[in-house]
Amino acid sequence: MSDLSTVIEVAGALSAAGGLGYAKVRAPRVFWSLVGLPVARVRFAATYRSTMDVCGLTVQPSRLRAFMVRNVARRPDVQPVPPRVRRVRGSSTGMRVTLRLPAGLEPADVAAASERLRHAWGVHSVHVAETKPGFVELRMTGYDVLRRVKMPRRLPRKAATGPLVVPVALREDGTAFVRDYAKIPHSLTLGANQSGKSMFQRNLIAGLAKLPVGLVGIDCKRGVEQRGYAPRLSALAVTPDEASQLLEALVQEMEERFDTLSAHGVSDLWDLPVKVRPVPLVVLVDEVAELFLVAVKKDEERRDRMVMHLVRLAQMARAVGIYLEICGQRFGSELGKGATMLRAQLTGRVVHRVNDKQTADMGLGDIAPDAVSAVTTIPPDRPGVAVAGDSSGGWSRIRTPELSAAAAVAICHEYAHWTPDVPALAPFRPVVRTAPGSASPLGAPVTA
């Protein structure tokens, strides 16, 4: 009987170990919550002071503190002071620690030691974010969250306060990467073929389709990428000639909106009364090089006109609620005059895997030079991984979750009733055709 009990105990232990091993590979969130997080918290609490001291993140105490230690606490030795731990929170992806920095330390000092802290506490990564003056947050991840992307259920309060906020990807620190058009009105997305650039656009369009906003598509590859989103598009151009006319209509719409702002004495679309406020518009340009390149000399005038319209929209349209999402494989001065001027107005930058360092420089070299090397190390077997930066100089690695083209099209059909009617764009409204007798996206029968 005792032998049977021993066998059962050993089998149970082996099953538990095997289950944890399987969870570590297949369900890292479960493994981290059950094993990784408790171990990390104990290790952090036990080694915090010594780790900070070894990493050079301690300072000499003030004279008052030294006096109190020697004369009140009666201790002859005065230890250096590490940052004070204010809060420790665990999550399904890692751990968050809020630190109060002592005088003499700055966030850059802690960020410089992040790699040493990662090894000391046995976590996958440590990222440092300044929350307010004197306070930093250590964002630790227990595993590679970009290997299998799972978006967080809720956005942080600070990230979800704007009128047009779209979660698009997951950052390597476990937080959501969002497109906030109030903070970053225009953006440039670059990437080679099969790098995940289209996946990023799908997630963006799927998120925008659920918001009260007008979508304008420009896809000069005969609409192969954007035609499926037609039920949710207020306008679509699929040839350079159509794109030229559509951009001219957008500029005219911008000028009319400026007249509305002037009549009401305000300087921003969101300051207008709700009854007269025009609907925001997001212009999605797929493969911007098709707008710049010309095959014959007679098309140069049309090209120059389109570039001028794009530059004007990028310079002024933010105030009237017209935003640009420019996408392409390369985007530099070799495209022709106006390309560099347009790129300078695109504050947001997302660069996927590229074929050469020069393309990475085009996307991030002027706003976050230290991020260029991170782009060149993106492996080809991880599509969707990108480096996102903005004009503040900050950057981070992100990865978009998998979303099929059929799923994105289905979302556009589901929210087709949210497509606004913009009179200036009515001539470019795509016609949604279905088979005879079939149901339309809104449920009514439609004939071709």
Phi, psi and omega in degrees: 000321180294325178296320178296319178297320179297318178298318180296318180295317180294318179296321178295319179295318179295322178295317179296317179295318178296322178296320178292322177296320177294318180295326181297327182269312187267332181226070185298330178297318180294314180298318180296317182294323184275322187241307188298314183295311177301318180295318180295321180293319178295315180297320179297313182294324185282331187243009188301306185296314181293323179295316178297323180293315181295324181279002178074028182252034174238157179229159176291139182293161178292165181298322180296316180295318179298319178297317180294323180293317184285321190258335179259310179280346178059043176245124184289330183263136180250114184279146173300154186257122174272170173302142182276131179281120181260330184201139176232123181230136175262156177217179181285350179245342183181218183213141179244128181233122177264127182242142172261116184283134174284165178298129181112346177247149176229163181305327180297328178295318180290319180297324180294336181260010185298324180293321178291323177294324180299315180289324182295323183257002173066039177249168184289319181202157176229122177242142184248128179230131177279121181270321174197167183306125179091354183233139174230158177239125174272113180259100182263139174246136184277343181205176181283099184287344180274353180290314174230105188284127173225111185293144176295149183291325183235147175271150174301152182301320181295329183275346186249023185265342184280163179287334180230087180235123183234117172287125187244323186211179179247131176281162181288350175267008176090357178265164182277138171269122185241151170262106178256104186287344175287328181267319181232091187289325184236145184217154178238129179242123181239155177169150178283174175299141179064025179264351182102008180297317179294325178296320177299316180295322178298313179297323178295313181294320179298323177287319180293328181299336182270003181247155178285077184215150175269137180250132180238122182253138173231107184225093186281007172269042181060024174078018184295333180270322191252350183297330178295339180270009187307320181301336183254003182263134174279340178201150179212131175239131185240001176225159178301323179296315178295321179297320179298315179293321180294318178296323177296320177294323179294321177296319177297319176298321178298316181294322177294324178291325175296324176298321178295317177299317181296320181296330181260002175068033179236167184242005182216146182303321186284353175271353179286152172300148185301325185293331183249003184284121177292157180287138176297150180234134174246120182263117183256109181256115178264129181054076185297336181299332179295339178275340184263325187276139179231148181266328181232159186295329183293343180273355182295324180296318178296319178300313181298323180293317179296317180297319179298318179296317179297318180296318179297317178296318180294327182282324191236341193287345181303318184296335182255014173078031174244121188239148184249135171237101184262133184229143179185174177272319175223152180204092180215191185294340180292346177287341180125178182295143181097341183293313180294322179296320179292317181299326180295337180271352182267097188291314181281140180225131174229117184240118175273190178302134182236166183271346182207156182295330182298322179294321176297322177296322178300320184278321189235348186299330183271348181239330180213077186302327182286352179274348183298317180295329178294326178293319184290348180260005178290123182285150181290342182271011178233069179297145181098342177285135182211171174245124182251134178220171175214182187291350179285349182094350178279153179207161179202156174278140180225165172211134181275143176290156180292132177214117182287159177298323179296322179293319178295319177296320179298321178294319178296322176293319182297323183254025180297331181290351177270357181292118182281154174266112178252109186307320182295337183256005183303320180296343183253007179295123182291145178270124180265113181253140176230170180292151180303130177085356180276172183268144176279172177302336180266000176098354181267142179295140184228143175247149182289000000 
